[in-house]
């Protein structure tokens, strides 16, 4: 919407700027030489005096403003090339709300460059607050009473520095956030920060969550799997908490916590289908193995739907054959659950 408003304002400015120029038309500026050219005189000849049989000179037709109003943006831009003043529109000449809307489409790097031209607009707190909350959705400092002279631009720089530090060393990164007062050392606050942030390295994040199981517990409770199909819920879970590359105690812990959370979010499905945390645990492992079987280029003989149903119902006998068949179709059509 901001880009559309910018085009409208730009078009109106160009039309007003060149409306008078086009309306006057060539040769109407009072220059005798130009006037003679328009009446058919050759260059260098004296103006012709009207004789007895000569017709009176025909005045040049005046162009009316409607010609300018009907001109498209291409003609306006072509006319601008001949002007002495060239360049982009000055955002300071626009209404403040429109200028802020235009700059809100920029990232932090481009906004810093824009502040070199429009210093007041580039340092607007509203813009930097939006950048902070769009990149780091939750921070403890957001819920505090901000002190006088607080700058969201400075906060963005600290958040970016802390994220880079975390991606190099997770312990130093968390310590940096706490030392600057950005985060509080509480499992729920740390879990919300991780859940709403996409700039943290998933390998460092996996190591951190393996060390802080209390933060992992709070992070699992932030997921809402209501009315989600089991493979889709598992994909959403592994999108926030990346699965380890090898099977081990950490993967078993993740699947166990997911199974309990999925059943807690879907009590109707548990009652109708006969699911339980143990049954979901078995189905999750079956889905992971099926994902590897169907997507790996090293597996030549792919598992068929009938084989998957037989193997899965042997481990989870209370699950219906149709439900297991839908699980196979989902993996076959959409792909890996932990990709």
C-alpha positions as CSV (number, residue, x, y, z in Angstrom):
1,X,0.0,0.0,0.0
2,X,2.9,2.4,0.8
3,X,4.4,1.9,-2.7
4,X,1.1,2.6,-4.3
5,X,0.7,5.9,-2.3
6,X,4.2,6.8,-3.2
7,X,3.5,6.4,-7.0
8,X,0.3,8.5,-6.7
9,X,2.1,11.3,-4.9
10,X,5.0,11.1,-7.4
11,X,2.6,11.3,-10.4
12,X,0.8,14.3,-9.0
13,X,4.1,16.1,-8.3
14,X,5.3,15.5,-11.9
15,X,2.0,16.6,-13.4
16,X,2.0,19.8,-11.4
17,X,5.6,20.5,-12.2
18,X,5.2,20.1,-16.0
19,X,1.6,21.2,-16.4
20,X,2.5,24.8,-16.9
21,X,5.4,23.9,-19.2
22,X,3.2,21.8,-21.5
23,X,0.3,24.2,-21.3
24,X,2.3,27.1,-22.6
25,X,3.5,25.1,-25.7
26,X,6.5,26.0,-27.8
27,X,7.1,29.5,-29.0
28,X,4.7,31.2,-26.6
29,X,7.4,32.5,-24.3
30,X,7.6,35.8,-26.2
31,X,10.8,35.0,-28.1
32,X,10.4,36.6,-31.6
33,X,12.7,34.0,-33.2
34,X,10.7,31.1,-31.9
35,X,7.5,32.9,-32.9
36,X,8.8,33.3,-36.5
37,X,9.8,29.6,-36.6
38,X,6.3,28.6,-35.7
39,X,4.8,30.7,-38.4
40,X,6.9,29.1,-41.1
41,X,9.8,31.5,-41.4
42,X,13.2,30.0,-42.3
43,X,16.1,30.6,-39.9
44,X,18.1,33.7,-40.8
45,X,15.4,35.4,-42.8
46,X,13.7,38.7,-41.8
47,X,10.2,38.5,-40.7
48,X,7.8,38.6,-43.7
49,X,5.6,41.7,-43.9
50,X,2.0,40.9,-44.8
51,X,1.0,42.0,-48.2
52,X,-2.3,42.8,-49.8
53,X,-3.1,39.2,-50.8
54,X,-1.6,37.5,-47.9
55,X,-3.7,35.8,-45.3
56,X,-3.3,36.9,-41.8
57,X,-1.1,34.6,-39.7
58,X,-2.9,31.9,-37.9
59,X,-2.3,31.9,-34.1
60,X,-0.8,28.8,-32.6
61,X,-3.4,26.7,-30.9
62,X,-3.2,26.9,-27.2
63,X,-2.8,23.6,-25.4
64,X,-5.1,23.1,-22.5
65,X,-4.3,21.5,-19.1
66,X,-6.3,18.4,-20.0
67,X,-3.4,17.2,-22.2
68,X,-1.2,17.1,-19.1
69,X,-3.8,15.4,-17.0
70,X,-4.1,12.6,-19.5
71,X,-0.4,12.0,-19.8
72,X,0.9,8.8,-18.4
73,X,3.9,8.3,-16.1
74,X,6.1,7.3,-19.0
75,X,5.6,10.7,-20.7
76,X,6.2,12.5,-17.4
77,X,9.5,10.7,-16.8
78,X,10.6,11.4,-20.4
79,X,9.9,15.1,-19.8
80,X,11.9,15.0,-16.6
81,X,15.0,14.0,-18.5
82,X,15.2,17.4,-20.1
83,X,14.9,19.3,-16.8
84,X,17.9,20.6,-15.0
85,X,16.9,19.1,-11.7
86,X,17.0,15.3,-11.7
87,X,16.8,12.7,-8.9
88,X,14.4,11.0,-6.7
89,X,11.6,12.6,-4.8
90,X,12.5,14.2,-1.5
91,X,10.8,12.2,1.3
92,X,10.8,15.3,3.6
93,X,8.4,17.0,1.2
94,X,5.8,14.2,1.7
95,X,3.5,13.9,4.7
96,X,5.4,12.2,7.6
97,X,3.1,9.2,7.8
98,X,3.7,8.5,4.1
99,X,7.5,8.9,4.4
100,X,7.5,6.5,7.4
101,X,5.4,4.0,5.4
102,X,7.9,4.1,2.5
103,X,10.9,3.6,4.8
104,X,9.3,0.8,6.7
105,X,10.0,-1.5,3.7
106,X,13.7,-1.2,4.2
107,X,15.9,-3.5,6.3
108,X,18.4,-2.2,8.8
109,X,21.3,-1.7,6.4
110,X,19.2,0.2,3.9
111,X,17.7,2.3,6.6
112,X,21.1,3.3,7.9
113,X,22.0,4.4,4.3
114,X,18.7,6.3,4.1
115,X,19.5,8.2,7.3
116,X,22.6,9.7,5.6
117,X,20.1,11.5,3.3
118,X,17.1,12.0,5.5
119,X,18.6,12.1,9.0
120,X,15.5,12.7,11.0
121,X,13.4,10.1,9.1
122,X,16.2,7.5,9.2
123,X,16.5,7.8,13.0
124,X,12.8,7.6,13.6
125,X,12.1,5.4,16.6
126,X,8.9,3.9,15.1
127,X,11.0,2.4,12.2
128,X,13.6,0.9,14.5
129,X,11.0,-0.4,16.9
130,X,9.4,-2.3,14.0
131,X,12.7,-3.7,12.9
132,X,13.5,-5.0,16.4
133,X,10.1,-6.7,17.0
134,X,10.0,-8.2,13.5
135,X,13.4,-9.9,13.9
136,X,13.3,-10.6,17.7
137,X,9.6,-11.0,18.4
138,X,10.0,-11.2,22.2
139,X,12.5,-9.7,24.6
140,X,12.1,-9.1,28.3
141,X,13.0,-5.4,27.8
142,X,9.9,-4.9,25.7
143,X,7.7,-5.4,28.7
144,X,9.6,-2.9,30.9
145,X,9.2,0.8,31.4
146,X,11.8,2.2,29.1
147,X,14.1,4.9,30.6
148,X,14.4,8.4,29.3
149,X,16.5,8.6,26.2
150,X,16.0,5.0,25.3
151,X,16.8,4.3,21.6
152,X,15.4,1.4,19.6
153,X,18.2,1.9,17.1
154,X,20.8,1.3,19.7
155,X,18.7,-1.7,20.9
156,X,18.8,-3.2,17.4
157,X,22.5,-2.9,17.3
158,X,22.8,-4.8,20.7
159,X,20.3,-7.5,19.6
160,X,22.3,-8.0,16.4
161,X,25.6,-8.2,18.3
162,X,24.1,-10.6,20.8
163,X,22.8,-12.9,18.1
164,X,26.2,-13.0,16.4
165,X,27.8,-13.8,19.7
166,X,25.3,-16.6,20.4
167,X,26.0,-18.1,17.0
168,X,29.6,-18.3,17.8
169,X,29.2,-19.3,21.5
170,X,25.8,-19.9,23.0
171,X,26.9,-19.3,26.6
172,X,28.5,-16.0,25.8
173,X,25.5,-15.0,23.7
174,X,23.0,-15.5,26.5
175,X,25.3,-13.8,29.0
176,X,25.6,-10.8,26.6
177,X,21.8,-10.5,26.4
178,X,21.4,-10.6,30.2
179,X,24.3,-8.2,30.9
180,X,22.6,-5.6,28.6
181,X,19.2,-6.1,30.4
182,X,17.6,-7.5,27.2
183,X,16.7,-10.9,28.7
184,X,15.9,-12.2,32.2
185,X,17.3,-15.5,33.3
186,X,14.0,-17.2,33.5
187,X,13.1,-20.4,31.5
188,X,9.9,-19.0,30.2
189,X,11.4,-15.7,29.1
190,X,14.3,-17.5,27.4
191,X,11.9,-19.9,25.7
192,X,9.8,-17.1,24.3
193,X,12.9,-15.4,23.0
194,X,14.0,-18.5,21.2
195,X,10.5,-19.3,19.9
196,X,10.1,-15.8,18.3
197,X,13.6,-15.4,16.9
198,X,14.9,-16.7,13.6
199,X,18.5,-15.3,13.6
200,X,19.9,-17.9,16.0
201,X,22.1,-20.7,14.6
202,X,20.2,-24.0,14.9
203,X,23.3,-26.0,15.8
204,X,24.2,-23.7,18.7
205,X,20.5,-23.7,19.7
206,X,20.4,-27.5,19.8
207,X,23.4,-27.6,22.1
208,X,21.9,-24.9,24.4
209,X,18.6,-26.7,24.7
210,X,20.3,-30.0,25.4
211,X,22.0,-28.3,28.3
212,X,19.0,-26.3,29.5
213,X,16.1,-28.9,29.7
214,X,14.0,-26.4,31.7
215,X,14.0,-24.0,28.8
216,X,13.2,-26.9,26.5
217,X,10.2,-27.8,28.5
218,X,8.9,-24.2,28.3
219,X,9.6,-24.1,24.6
220,X,7.5,-27.2,24.0
221,X,4.5,-25.8,25.8
222,X,4.6,-22.7,23.5
223,X,3.5,-24.9,20.6
224,X,-0.2,-25.3,19.8
225,X,-0.9,-28.5,17.8
226,X,-4.7,-28.2,18.0
227,X,-6.5,-29.7,14.9
228,X,-3.2,-30.4,13.2
229,X,-2.5,-33.7,11.4
230,X,0.3,-35.6,13.1
231,X,3.0,-35.3,10.4
232,X,2.3,-31.5,9.9
233,X,2.5,-31.0,13.7
234,X,5.8,-32.9,13.8
235,X,7.2,-30.7,11.0
236,X,6.1,-27.5,12.8
237,X,7.8,-28.9,16.0
238,X,11.1,-29.6,14.2
239,X,11.0,-26.2,12.5
240,X,11.5,-24.5,15.9
241,X,13.5,-27.3,17.6
242,X,15.8,-28.9,15.1
243,X,16.1,-32.6,15.3
244,X,19.6,-34.1,15.9
245,X,21.4,-35.6,13.0
246,X,21.8,-39.0,14.8
247,X,19.5,-41.0,17.0
248,X,20.2,-40.7,20.6
249,X,18.9,-39.6,24.0
250,X,18.2,-36.1,22.9
251,X,16.0,-37.2,20.0
252,X,14.1,-39.6,22.3
253,X,13.5,-36.7,24.7
254,X,12.2,-34.5,22.0
255,X,9.8,-37.1,20.7
256,X,8.6,-37.9,24.2
257,X,7.8,-34.3,24.9
258,X,6.2,-33.8,21.6
259,X,3.9,-36.9,22.1
260,X,2.6,-35.6,25.4
261,X,2.1,-32.1,24.0
262,X,0.3,-33.4,20.9
263,X,-2.2,-35.4,23.0
264,X,-2.8,-32.5,25.4
265,X,-3.7,-30.2,22.4
266,X,-6.0,-32.8,20.8
267,X,-8.2,-34.5,23.4
268,X,-11.0,-35.2,20.9
269,X,-8.5,-37.0,18.5
270,X,-7.2,-39.0,21.4
271,X,-10.7,-40.1,22.3
272,X,-11.9,-40.9,18.8
273,X,-8.8,-42.4,17.2
274,X,-7.5,-44.0,20.4
275,X,-4.2,-42.2,20.5
276,X,-2.0,-42.1,23.6
277,X,1.4,-40.6,24.2
278,X,3.0,-44.0,23.8
279,X,1.1,-44.5,20.5
280,X,2.2,-41.1,19.2
281,X,5.7,-41.9,20.2
282,X,5.7,-45.0,18.0
283,X,4.1,-43.2,15.1
284,X,6.6,-40.4,15.2
285,X,9.5,-42.9,14.9
286,X,7.7,-44.6,12.1
287,X,7.2,-41.3,10.3
288,X,10.9,-40.4,10.7
289,X,12.0,-43.8,9.3
290,X,9.5,-43.6,6.5
291,X,10.7,-40.1,5.6
292,X,14.3,-41.3,5.3
293,X,13.2,-44.3,3.3
294,X,11.2,-42.3,0.8
295,X,13.6,-39.3,0.4
296,X,17.0,-40.9,0.6
297,X,18.6,-41.6,-2.8
298,X,20.6,-44.5,-1.3
299,X,17.5,-46.5,-0.6
300,X,16.6,-48.3,-3.8
301,X,13.7,-50.4,-2.7
302,X,11.2,-47.9,-1.3
303,X,8.7,-49.0,1.4
304,X,5.2,-49.5,0.0
305,X,2.1,-48.3,1.7
306,X,1.0,-51.8,2.6
307,X,4.3,-52.5,4.2
308,X,4.2,-49.3,6.2
309,X,0.7,-50.1,7.5
310,X,1.6,-53.6,8.4
311,X,4.8,-52.6,10.3
312,X,3.1,-49.7,12.1
313,X,0.0,-51.6,13.2
314,X,2.2,-54.3,14.6
315,X,3.7,-51.7,17.0
316,X,0.6,-49.7,17.6
317,X,-2.3,-52.1,17.4
318,X,-5.0,-49.6,18.5
319,X,-4.5,-47.4,15.5
320,X,-6.9,-47.9,12.5
321,X,-5.6,-48.9,9.1
322,X,-7.1,-45.8,7.4
323,X,-5.3,-43.4,9.8
324,X,-1.9,-45.1,9.2
325,X,-2.6,-45.0,5.5
326,X,-3.2,-41.3,5.6
327,X,0.1,-40.9,7.4
328,X,1.9,-42.6,4.5
329,X,0.2,-40.5,1.9
330,X,1.2,-37.3,3.7
331,X,4.9,-38.3,3.8
332,X,4.8,-39.4,0.2
333,X,3.2,-36.2,-1.1
334,X,4.8,-33.5,1.2
335,X,8.1,-35.0,2.2
336,X,10.4,-35.4,5.2
337,X,9.0,-34.5,8.6
338,X,12.3,-33.2,9.9
339,X,13.7,-31.6,6.8
